[in-house]
Amino acid sequence: MNLNSFTQNKKKDVKLIVIGGTADVQKNMFVYEYGNDIVIFDCGIGFPGRDAFGVDLIIPDFSYILQNINKVRGLVVTHGHEDHFGAIPHLLKEVRIPIYCAKIVAELLKNKLKEGNLLIGTSLNIINPDGPSFNLGVFKIDPFRVNHSVPESLGFAIETPQGTIFHVSDYKFDWTPTMDKQFDIPKAVKLAQNGVIALCSDCLGATSEGFTHSEREIQKTFDEYIGNAKEQVFVTTMSSNISRIKMVVDASSKVGRKVVIGGRSMDQTVEIARRLGYIPYPKETFVPIRGCQSYAQDKLTYIVAGCYGQQGSALSRIAKDEHKHIKLKKGAAVIFSADPIPGTVDLVNELIDKLTLAGAEVIYSAVQENLHVSGHGSQGDHILLASLVRPKYFIPIGGTISLMRAYSNNMVKIGAPQENVLELLEGDSISFSRGMAYKHHELDTHDVFIGSQVDVVSPVVLKDRKTLSTDGIFVAILKFDREKRGFLNSAEIVSRGFVYMKESKELIRGAEEAIVKTLQGNKRKSRDWVAVKDEVEKTLYKYFQKTTGRTPLILPVIVEA
């Protein structure tokens, strides 16, 4: 064996671990690991579904990162959307990690870090896509420009001891971008010229034929609707969709409308975009949200958050007439310039219904084309990138399970071996060794739920909230006689959302009898109140399951008589 062969055999595997961003479109987080070096790509939030009661957002499971923090060399952000960088403050609460990102991401992130008193002591490093590569441990990282619905989006060529991996998150090829340069094809091709072992890339548009349209095509739609509007105009889009916001401001300015920004995150994004020159309008173009009702409403355009139907968003509160500063007038036009992402369709439909009942003319993709152009590539974009990079292995990310499969089928159609397209779920990993890739299940992950009143919402608490919403609560008040040092042979019952007590006397009587029987059988444990409550809860659970088929949230309470 020669020395080169021996050195090759001593190389460790390069590992890619998925913590978030495959089975759904959100909370993206990917870990690249080699020996004692780890580099993280993205750290985003997810949006809760309609049954996540009291949950404002979802973040990835940081357990693996925290367990291996001594290996972490940095966190690289691909672009400025919340599902790719929004969870960084939650990670930095646990541990400080150097952040590498484009300038606009750094500005968006600074606001979040200031709010959490995390900015001081955080290392924010600006990536220049036209500049040289940078090293994080053993990994050599080369950035290049891609197109998306937010400026300064980046793709990366990651040079590792086991070959070069391309990590290209949300992207498309836009030949006429509104505020950015084109996808840097020459640089991407140059970085791929010595061979690429794997392409880890966006698959969200895998079922859409052809190429995704240019963002510029939407401008005509905004010009038409805003130009012809007789009353208020509301436009809702992602708070970080700067190009879309600029188009609305452009269309409004052409017809003499002032612009009101509704939503804190939206307001912060606009301020940053103005400061960086992406929305080049003077301050006089905008009307402060406080006092906006004193202006002629038919001369105002509102840009508001809430395009995914989020509870508590500006548009949701407007629809319910609960917004402190904004009142919806009958005949107002409400334009949804974003399509629902998986998991939010029902929420969006409910919000559209509420707006319609409130008297608005709601304009959305089902009734009007050209309201939204995806920032994600379609089949043509995927095939073009694959042809430019020519990887050995393909790894679809940023989509659902069905979209990953559609991407796989598309790659097989253009000649990729079926076994070389690797679909990963959260917790799965791929090990690269000597030109081969091996798929494993690496670790068990879980969603972390964040609420507004409490930082982390326990899955147990969330389960109880779901039970309350569907089956109600049944409270059994047990009385303990201090003098006789025992429980009375009776219980007071309170039922809310389970059964109407006046019409369910037989059921309530049966529950009381079951409670008394349990108390009589547990006299030896009368001083162990925890054990008594546990036995009563189990008894009632079995009783209700048998008699009603339902299991409300059962809450035994002990009081001293």
C-alpha positions as CSV (number, residue, x, y, z in Angstrom):
1,M,0.0,0.0,0.0
2,N,1.5,3.4,-1.0
3,L,1.3,6.4,1.2
4,N,-1.5,8.1,-0.7
5,S,-3.7,5.0,-0.4
6,F,-3.0,4.7,3.3
7,T,-3.9,8.4,3.8
8,Q,-7.1,7.9,1.8
9,N,-8.1,4.9,4.0
10,K,-7.5,7.0,7.2
11,K,-10.0,9.7,6.1
12,K,-13.1,9.9,8.2
13,D,-16.6,9.9,6.7
14,V,-18.3,13.2,6.0
15,K,-21.8,13.2,7.4
16,L,-24.9,15.2,6.5
17,I,-27.5,15.1,9.3
18,V,-31.0,16.5,8.7
19,I,-32.5,18.2,11.8
20,G,-35.3,20.0,9.9
21,G,-36.3,21.0,6.4
22,T,-37.2,17.8,4.5
23,A,-40.6,16.3,5.4
24,D,-42.0,19.8,5.6
25,V,-41.1,23.2,4.1
26,Q,-40.1,24.8,7.3
27,K,-37.6,24.9,10.3
28,N,-34.7,24.2,8.0
29,M,-31.5,23.0,9.7
30,F,-28.7,20.8,8.2
31,V,-25.5,19.7,9.9
32,Y,-22.3,18.8,8.0
33,E,-19.8,16.9,10.2
34,Y,-16.3,15.6,9.7
35,G,-14.3,14.3,12.7
36,N,-14.1,17.2,15.2
37,D,-15.7,19.8,12.9
38,I,-19.4,20.7,12.5
39,V,-20.9,23.4,10.2
40,I,-24.6,24.2,10.4
41,F,-26.6,25.4,7.5
42,D,-29.7,27.4,8.4
43,C,-31.7,27.5,11.6
44,G,-35.3,28.4,10.8
45,I,-38.7,28.5,12.4
46,G,-41.9,26.6,11.5
47,F,-45.5,27.8,11.6
48,P,-48.0,25.9,13.8
49,G,-51.1,24.3,12.4
50,R,-54.6,25.1,13.6
51,D,-54.5,22.4,16.3
52,A,-51.3,23.8,18.0
53,F,-53.2,25.8,20.6
54,G,-51.3,28.7,22.1
55,V,-48.2,27.9,20.0
56,D,-46.7,30.9,18.1
57,L,-43.9,29.1,16.3
58,I,-42.0,25.8,16.1
59,I,-38.2,25.6,16.2
60,P,-35.8,22.7,15.5
61,D,-34.6,20.3,18.1
62,F,-31.1,21.6,19.1
63,S,-30.2,18.6,21.2
64,Y,-27.5,17.3,18.8
65,I,-26.0,20.7,18.4
66,L,-25.8,21.3,22.2
67,Q,-24.3,17.8,22.8
68,N,-21.6,18.5,20.2
69,I,-21.1,22.2,20.7
70,N,-17.3,21.8,21.1
71,K,-17.2,20.7,17.4
72,V,-19.3,23.5,16.0
73,R,-17.3,26.0,13.9
74,G,-20.1,28.2,12.6
75,L,-23.7,28.6,11.3
76,V,-24.2,29.6,7.7
77,V,-27.4,31.2,6.6
78,T,-28.6,30.7,3.0
79,H,-31.0,33.6,2.8
80,G,-33.3,35.9,4.7
81,H,-36.5,34.0,5.2
82,E,-37.8,33.2,8.7
83,D,-37.9,29.4,8.0
84,H,-34.2,29.6,7.4
85,F,-32.9,32.0,10.0
86,G,-35.7,32.8,12.4
87,A,-34.8,30.3,15.1
88,I,-31.2,31.6,15.5
89,P,-32.0,33.8,18.6
90,H,-33.5,30.7,20.3
91,L,-30.2,28.8,19.6
92,L,-28.1,31.7,20.8
93,K,-29.9,31.7,24.1
94,E,-28.4,28.3,24.7
95,V,-24.9,28.8,23.2
96,R,-23.0,31.4,21.2
97,I,-22.0,30.3,17.7
98,P,-20.4,32.5,15.0
99,I,-23.0,33.4,12.3
100,Y,-22.1,33.7,8.6
101,C,-24.6,35.4,6.3
102,A,-25.3,38.0,3.6
103,K,-25.6,41.7,4.7
104,I,-29.4,41.8,4.5
105,V,-29.7,38.7,6.7
106,A,-27.3,40.3,9.2
107,E,-29.5,43.4,9.4
108,L,-32.7,41.4,9.9
109,L,-31.0,39.3,12.5
110,K,-29.7,42.3,14.4
111,N,-33.2,43.4,15.2
112,K,-34.1,40.0,16.6
113,L,-30.9,39.8,18.6
114,K,-31.3,43.2,20.1
115,E,-34.8,42.3,21.3
116,G,-33.4,39.3,23.2
117,N,-30.3,41.1,24.5
118,L,-28.2,38.8,22.4
119,L,-26.4,41.1,20.0
120,I,-23.5,41.9,22.2
121,G,-21.1,39.0,22.1
122,T,-22.5,37.5,18.9
123,S,-20.1,37.2,16.0
124,L,-21.9,38.2,12.7
125,N,-19.7,37.6,9.7
126,I,-20.8,39.0,6.3
127,I,-20.5,36.7,3.3
128,N,-19.5,38.3,0.0
129,P,-20.6,36.1,-2.9
130,D,-18.1,37.8,-5.2
131,G,-15.3,37.3,-2.8
132,P,-13.0,34.4,-1.8
133,S,-14.0,31.2,0.0
134,F,-13.8,30.9,3.7
135,N,-12.9,28.0,6.0
136,L,-14.8,26.6,8.9
137,G,-12.7,23.9,10.4
138,V,-11.9,21.4,7.7
139,F,-14.7,22.7,5.4
140,K,-13.9,25.1,2.6
141,I,-17.0,27.1,1.7
142,D,-17.5,28.9,-1.6
143,P,-20.7,31.1,-1.9
144,F,-22.4,32.0,-5.1
145,R,-25.5,34.1,-6.0
146,V,-28.9,32.4,-6.6
147,N,-32.3,34.0,-7.3
148,H,-35.1,33.8,-4.8
149,S,-37.9,36.1,-3.5
150,V,-35.5,37.9,-1.1
151,P,-32.3,39.6,-2.2
152,E,-28.8,38.3,-1.6
153,S,-29.8,34.6,-1.5
154,L,-26.9,32.3,-1.7
155,G,-25.9,28.8,-2.8
156,F,-22.7,27.1,-1.5
157,A,-20.1,24.7,-2.7
158,I,-18.7,22.9,0.3
159,E,-15.3,21.3,-0.2
160,T,-14.8,18.4,2.2
161,P,-12.2,15.6,2.6
162,Q,-14.7,13.3,0.8
163,G,-15.5,15.5,-2.1
164,T,-17.4,18.7,-2.9
165,I,-21.1,19.0,-1.9
166,F,-23.4,21.7,-3.3
167,H,-25.9,23.1,-0.8
168,V,-28.5,25.1,-2.8
169,S,-31.5,25.9,-0.7
170,D,-34.5,27.9,-2.0
171,Y,-33.6,29.1,-5.5
172,K,-34.8,29.6,-9.1
173,F,-33.2,30.9,-12.3
174,D,-34.6,34.5,-12.8
175,W,-33.2,36.1,-15.9
176,T,-34.9,39.5,-15.1
177,P,-34.7,39.8,-11.3
178,T,-36.4,42.9,-9.8
179,M,-33.6,44.0,-7.3
180,D,-30.9,41.4,-7.5
181,K,-28.3,40.0,-9.9
182,Q,-28.8,36.8,-11.9
183,F,-27.9,33.4,-10.6
184,D,-24.1,33.2,-10.9
185,I,-24.0,30.3,-13.3
186,P,-20.3,30.8,-14.3
187,K,-19.1,30.6,-10.7
188,A,-21.3,27.6,-10.0
189,V,-19.9,25.8,-13.0
190,K,-16.4,26.6,-12.1
191,L,-16.8,25.4,-8.5
192,A,-18.2,22.1,-9.9
193,Q,-15.5,21.5,-12.5
194,N,-13.5,19.1,-10.4
195,G,-16.5,16.9,-9.6
196,V,-19.4,17.0,-7.2
197,I,-20.3,14.1,-4.9
198,A,-23.7,15.4,-4.0
199,L,-26.3,18.2,-4.7
200,C,-28.5,19.0,-1.8
201,S,-31.2,21.3,-3.2
202,D,-34.7,22.7,-3.1
203,C,-37.5,20.4,-4.3
204,L,-40.6,22.5,-3.5
205,G,-41.5,23.0,-7.2
206,A,-40.9,19.5,-8.3
207,T,-44.5,19.0,-9.6
208,S,-44.5,22.3,-11.6
209,E,-43.6,22.0,-15.3
210,G,-41.2,24.2,-17.1
211,F,-39.3,27.1,-15.4
212,T,-40.6,29.3,-12.6
213,H,-41.6,32.7,-13.9
214,S,-39.7,35.9,-13.2
215,E,-40.7,38.0,-10.2
216,R,-41.0,40.9,-12.5
217,E,-44.2,39.5,-14.1
218,I,-46.3,40.4,-11.0
219,Q,-45.8,44.1,-11.3
220,K,-48.5,44.5,-14.0
221,T,-51.0,42.8,-11.7
222,F,-50.3,45.2,-8.8
223,D,-50.4,48.2,-11.2
224,E,-53.8,47.1,-12.4
225,Y,-55.5,46.2,-9.1
226,I,-54.0,49.1,-7.1
227,G,-54.6,51.6,-10.0
228,N,-58.2,50.7,-10.3
229,A,-59.1,50.4,-6.6
230,K,-61.7,52.8,-5.3
231,E,-61.3,52.0,-1.6
232,Q,-58.6,50.8,0.7
233,V,-56.1,48.3,-0.6
234,F,-54.6,45.6,1.6
235,V,-51.7,43.4,0.3
236,T,-50.5,40.5,2.4
237,T,-47.2,38.7,1.7
238,M,-44.3,37.2,3.6
239,S,-42.8,39.9,5.8
240,S,-39.3,39.1,4.4
241,N,-40.5,39.2,0.7
242,I,-38.7,42.5,-0.1
243,S,-39.1,42.4,-3.9
244,R,-42.9,41.9,-3.5
245,I,-43.2,44.8,-1.0
246,K,-41.3,47.1,-3.4
247,M,-43.7,46.2,-6.2
248,V,-46.6,47.3,-4.1
249,V,-44.9,50.5,-3.1
250,D,-44.1,51.1,-6.8
251,A,-47.7,50.5,-7.9
252,S,-49.1,52.7,-5.1
253,S,-46.8,55.6,-5.7
254,K,-47.8,55.7,-9.4
255,V,-51.4,56.5,-8.4
256,G,-50.6,58.8,-5.5
257,R,-51.4,56.3,-2.7
258,K,-49.5,56.4,0.6
259,V,-48.4,53.1,2.1
260,V,-49.0,51.9,5.7
261,I,-47.0,49.0,7.0
262,G,-48.9,46.7,9.3
263,G,-47.0,44.2,11.5
264,R,-43.8,44.7,13.5
265,S,-41.7,42.2,11.5
266,M,-43.0,43.8,8.2
267,D,-42.1,47.2,9.5
268,Q,-38.6,46.2,10.5
269,T,-38.0,44.6,7.1
270,V,-39.1,47.7,5.2
271,E,-36.9,49.9,7.3
272,I,-33.9,47.7,6.6
273,A,-34.7,47.5,2.9
274,R,-35.0,51.3,2.7
275,R,-31.7,51.7,4.6
276,L,-29.9,49.3,2.2
277,G,-31.4,50.9,-0.9
278,Y,-33.7,48.0,-1.9
279,I,-36.8,50.2,-1.5
280,P,-35.6,53.6,-2.6
281,Y,-38.5,55.7,-1.4
282,P,-38.4,58.7,1.0
283,K,-40.0,58.5,4.4
284,E,-42.9,60.7,3.2
285,T,-44.1,57.7,1.0
286,F,-45.2,55.9,4.2
287,V,-47.9,56.8,6.7
288,P,-47.3,55.7,10.4
289,I,-49.8,53.1,11.5
290,R,-50.7,55.2,14.5
291,G,-53.1,57.8,13.2
292,C,-53.6,56.2,9.8
293,Q,-57.4,56.4,10.2
294,S,-57.1,60.2,10.0
295,Y,-56.0,59.9,6.3
296,A,-58.4,59.4,3.4
297,Q,-58.7,55.7,3.3
298,D,-59.2,55.5,-0.5
299,K,-55.7,56.9,-0.8
300,L,-53.9,54.3,1.3
301,T,-52.4,50.9,0.6
302,Y,-51.8,48.7,3.6
303,I,-49.0,46.1,3.4
304,V,-49.7,43.6,6.2
305,A,-48.4,40.3,7.6
306,G,-50.7,37.3,7.8
307,C,-50.5,35.6,4.3
308,Y,-50.5,32.2,5.9
309,G,-53.5,32.8,8.1
310,Q,-51.4,33.1,11.3
311,Q,-53.5,33.7,14.4
312,G,-52.6,37.1,15.9
313,S,-51.1,38.4,12.7
314,A,-52.1,41.9,11.5
315,L,-54.5,40.7,8.8
316,S,-56.1,38.2,11.2
317,R,-56.9,40.9,13.7
318,I,-58.1,43.3,10.9
319,A,-60.5,40.6,9.7
320,K,-62.0,40.2,13.2
321,D,-62.1,44.0,13.8
322,E,-59.6,43.6,16.6
323,H,-56.8,45.7,15.3
324,K,-56.0,48.7,17.4
325,H,-55.1,51.1,14.5
326,I,-56.6,49.7,11.3
327,K,-60.3,49.4,10.4
328,L,-61.4,47.5,7.3
329,K,-63.9,49.4,5.2
330,K,-66.6,47.7,3.1
331,G,-65.5,47.4,-0.5
332,A,-61.8,47.2,0.4
333,A,-59.6,45.1,-1.8
334,V,-57.5,42.5,0.0
335,I,-54.8,40.9,-2.2
336,F,-53.1,37.6,-1.1
337,S,-49.7,37.7,-2.8
338,A,-48.5,34.4,-1.5
339,D,-49.7,30.9,-1.9
340,P,-50.3,28.7,1.2
341,I,-47.5,26.5,2.3
342,P,-48.3,22.9,3.4
343,G,-50.1,22.9,6.7
344,T,-51.6,26.4,6.3
345,V,-54.3,25.9,3.7
346,D,-57.2,25.6,6.1
347,L,-56.0,28.7,8.1
348,V,-55.8,30.8,4.9
349,N,-59.2,29.7,3.7
350,E,-60.8,30.6,7.1
351,L,-59.1,34.0,6.9
352,I,-60.4,34.6,3.4
353,D,-63.9,33.8,4.6
354,K,-63.7,36.2,7.5
355,L,-62.5,39.0,5.3
356,T,-65.3,38.3,2.8
357,L,-67.9,38.4,5.5
358,A,-66.4,41.7,6.7
359,G,-67.2,43.2,3.3
360,A,-63.8,43.0,1.5
361,E,-63.2,41.9,-2.1
362,V,-60.6,39.2,-1.5
363,I,-58.3,38.5,-4.5
364,Y,-56.2,35.3,-4.3
365,S,-54.6,32.8,-6.6
366,A,-57.7,30.6,-7.0
367,V,-59.7,33.5,-8.5
368,Q,-56.9,35.5,-10.2
369,E,-53.6,34.5,-11.8
370,N,-50.3,36.4,-11.5
371,L,-50.8,37.4,-7.9
372,H,-47.8,35.3,-6.8
373,V,-44.7,34.0,-8.5
374,S,-42.9,31.3,-6.6
375,G,-39.4,31.9,-5.4
376,H,-38.8,28.2,-5.9
377,G,-37.6,26.5,-9.0
378,S,-39.8,24.3,-11.1
379,Q,-38.8,21.1,-13.0
380,G,-36.9,23.0,-15.6
381,D,-34.9,24.9,-12.9
382,H,-34.1,21.6,-11.2
383,I,-32.9,19.9,-14.4
384,L,-30.8,23.0,-15.3
385,L,-29.0,23.0,-12.0
386,A,-28.4,19.3,-12.1
387,S,-27.0,19.7,-15.6
388,L,-24.7,22.5,-14.5
389,V,-23.4,20.8,-11.4
390,R,-23.5,17.1,-12.5
391,P,-23.5,15.5,-9.1
392,K,-23.2,11.8,-8.4
393,Y,-25.9,11.9,-5.7
394,F,-29.0,14.0,-5.4
395,I,-30.6,15.0,-2.1
396,P,-34.0,16.9,-2.2
397,I,-34.7,19.3,0.6
398,G,-37.3,22.0,1.5
399,G,-40.4,20.1,0.4
400,T,-42.9,17.5,1.6
401,I,-42.5,13.8,1.3
402,S,-44.5,13.7,-1.9
403,L,-42.4,16.5,-3.4
404,M,-39.2,14.7,-2.6
405,R,-40.5,11.7,-4.4
406,A,-41.5,13.9,-7.4
407,Y,-38.0,15.3,-7.5
408,S,-36.5,11.8,-7.4
409,N,-38.7,10.8,-10.3
410,N,-37.6,13.8,-12.3
411,M,-33.9,13.1,-11.7
412,V,-34.3,9.5,-12.7
413,K,-36.0,10.6,-16.0
414,I,-32.9,12.6,-16.9
415,G,-30.6,9.7,-16.2
416,A,-29.8,9.6,-12.5
417,P,-29.7,6.1,-11.0
418,Q,-32.7,5.6,-8.7
419,E,-30.3,4.5,-5.8
420,N,-28.4,7.8,-6.2
421,V,-31.4,10.0,-5.2
422,L,-31.6,10.0,-1.4
423,E,-34.8,11.1,0.3
424,L,-34.2,12.0,4.0
425,L,-36.6,12.5,6.9
426,E,-35.7,14.5,10.0
427,G,-33.1,12.7,12.0
428,D,-31.7,10.8,8.9
429,S,-28.2,11.2,7.8
430,I,-25.9,10.4,4.9
431,S,-22.3,9.3,5.3
432,F,-20.0,10.0,2.4
433,S,-16.9,7.7,2.1
434,R,-14.6,7.1,-0.8
435,G,-17.1,8.3,-3.4
436,M,-20.0,6.4,-2.0
437,A,-23.0,7.6,0.1
438,Y,-24.7,5.6,2.8
439,K,-28.1,6.5,4.3
440,H,-28.8,6.0,8.1
441,H,-31.2,7.1,10.8
442,E,-28.9,9.1,12.9
443,L,-31.0,10.5,15.8
444,D,-34.5,11.0,17.1
445,T,-35.8,14.6,16.8
446,H,-39.0,16.4,18.0
447,D,-40.6,19.7,17.3
448,V,-40.0,22.4,20.0
449,F,-43.1,24.6,20.5
450,I,-42.7,28.2,21.4
451,G,-45.6,30.3,22.9
452,S,-45.9,34.0,23.6
453,Q,-46.6,33.7,27.3
454,V,-44.2,30.8,28.0
455,D,-41.0,30.3,26.0
456,V,-41.3,26.6,25.5
457,V,-44.6,24.8,25.3
458,S,-44.3,21.2,26.5
459,P,-45.8,18.5,24.3
460,V,-47.8,17.3,27.3
461,V,-49.3,20.8,27.7
462,L,-50.1,20.9,24.0
463,K,-51.8,17.5,24.3
464,D,-53.9,18.8,27.2
465,R,-54.9,21.9,25.1
466,K,-56.0,19.7,22.2
467,T,-58.1,17.5,24.6
468,L,-59.7,20.6,26.1
469,S,-60.7,21.8,22.6
470,T,-62.2,18.5,21.5
471,D,-63.5,16.7,24.6
472,G,-63.6,19.4,27.3
473,I,-62.7,19.1,31.0
474,F,-64.2,17.1,33.9
475,V,-63.3,18.3,37.4
476,A,-63.8,16.0,40.4
477,I,-63.6,17.9,43.8
478,L,-62.7,15.4,46.6
479,K,-63.2,16.4,50.2
480,F,-60.8,15.4,52.9
481,D,-62.1,15.4,56.5
482,R,-59.2,16.6,58.8
483,E,-60.8,15.4,62.0
484,K,-61.7,11.9,60.7
485,R,-58.5,11.8,58.7
486,G,-60.2,10.4,55.6
487,F,-62.1,11.3,52.5
488,L,-65.9,11.9,52.5
489,N,-68.0,9.5,50.5
490,S,-69.0,12.1,48.0
491,A,-67.6,14.4,45.3
492,E,-68.5,17.6,43.6
493,I,-68.5,17.5,39.8
494,V,-67.9,20.4,37.4
495,S,-68.0,19.7,33.6
496,R,-67.2,22.1,30.9
497,G,-67.2,21.3,27.2
498,F,-67.8,17.6,27.9
499,V,-71.4,17.0,28.8
500,Y,-74.3,19.3,29.8
501,M,-74.7,18.3,33.5
502,K,-78.5,18.9,33.7
503,E,-79.1,16.6,30.8
504,S,-76.6,13.9,31.9
505,K,-77.6,13.2,35.4
506,E,-77.2,9.4,35.1
507,L,-73.7,9.8,33.7
508,I,-72.7,12.2,36.4
509,R,-74.2,9.9,39.1
510,G,-72.2,7.0,37.7
511,A,-69.0,9.0,37.8
512,E,-69.7,10.0,41.5
513,E,-70.2,6.3,42.4
514,A,-67.0,5.3,40.6
515,I,-65.1,8.0,42.6
516,V,-66.5,7.0,45.9
517,K,-65.7,3.3,45.2
518,T,-62.1,4.3,44.4
519,L,-61.8,6.4,47.6
520,Q,-63.2,3.5,49.7
521,G,-60.7,1.1,48.2
522,N,-57.7,3.4,48.9
523,K,-58.1,4.2,52.6
524,R,-54.5,3.1,53.3
525,K,-53.3,5.8,50.8
526,S,-55.5,8.5,52.2
527,R,-52.5,10.6,53.2
528,D,-50.9,10.1,49.8
529,W,-52.9,12.6,47.9
530,V,-50.9,12.2,44.7
531,A,-51.7,8.5,44.6
532,V,-55.4,9.2,45.4
533,K,-55.7,11.7,42.5
534,D,-53.9,9.3,40.2
535,E,-56.3,6.4,41.0
536,V,-59.4,8.7,40.6
537,E,-58.1,9.9,37.3
538,K,-57.6,6.3,36.0
539,T,-61.0,5.2,37.2
540,L,-62.8,8.1,35.5
541,Y,-60.8,7.6,32.3
542,K,-62.0,4.0,32.1
543,Y,-65.5,4.9,33.0
544,F,-65.9,7.7,30.4
545,Q,-64.2,5.6,27.7
546,K,-66.6,2.8,28.3
547,T,-69.8,4.9,28.7
548,T,-69.2,7.7,26.1
549,G,-66.2,6.7,24.0
550,R,-64.7,10.1,24.9
551,T,-61.9,11.0,27.3
552,P,-62.1,14.6,28.6
553,L,-59.2,16.2,30.4
554,I,-59.8,14.8,33.9
555,L,-58.7,17.0,36.9
556,P,-59.2,15.6,40.4
557,V,-58.9,18.3,43.1
558,I,-58.6,17.7,46.8
559,V,-59.8,20.2,49.4
560,E,-59.8,20.0,53.2
561,A,-63.3,20.0,54.8
